[in-house]
Amino acid sequence: MLVICATDDPLGLATGSIELYSSWLKENKTVGLHMYSKGGHGFGMKEQNLPSDDWIQRFYDWWEIEIND
């Protein structure tokens, strides 16, 4: 599982995302986490000139590593 979230998510999902990541890690499951400082909620594919704009590339990078492992 790959968790991608923004600290400034207005739904307050950052803490829960970290907890989810930690619980999977504790169970020795394959998991990754990318937490952006800005991006809000549901940043999708729209360019916003924020650090989260490259989230899809982080997914591709993670996926590539997981497939080749």
N, C-alpha and C positions, 0 to 999 in steps of 0.2 A: 504494500500500500504506500502511496505517496500522499502526504498531507501538505497542502499549499494554502497559506492563509496570510492575512495582513494584520498587523498589530492594531491598526485603527479600524478594524471591522466593526461597524456600528451595532452588529448583533452580539458582540462580545465573544466571538468564537475563538479568539487567539488562545486563551487559557485552556479551553476544552480541546483544541487541536494539539497542544503540547501534551496534555494528559492522555489523549488517544495515542499519540506517537509513543509516549513513555510506556503505556500498557502493552502495546505490540512489541516494543523493544524488550520489555521484561519477559515476554513469552517467547523470545528468540525468533520472532517472525520477521520477514523481510519488510522493512519500513524505511521511509525517508521523510524528511521534514524540511520545508522551505518556508520561512517566516519573513515576510516583507514588512518594513516599517510603515509603508503607506500603500494603499491600494483599495481600501474600503471592502465592500462585500460584492462578490460576484464580478470581479474585474474582467472576466471574459477575454475576448480577443481585441477589444477596442483599445487603441493606443491612447494613453492618458498622460504621457510624459512622467510616469512614476516608476519606481523600481520594479513594481509588479508587472510591468509591460512585457517582461521576458519570461513570464511564468511558463509559457508553453514550451520554450526551449529547455527549461529546467526539467519539465516532464519528459521531453524527448531524450535528454541526457540520461536521466534516471532509467527510463525504459530500455535504452540501448545497453546500459550496464547490466540490468536485470536479465535481459534476453541472452546476453553473452556469458553470463555467469554459470 
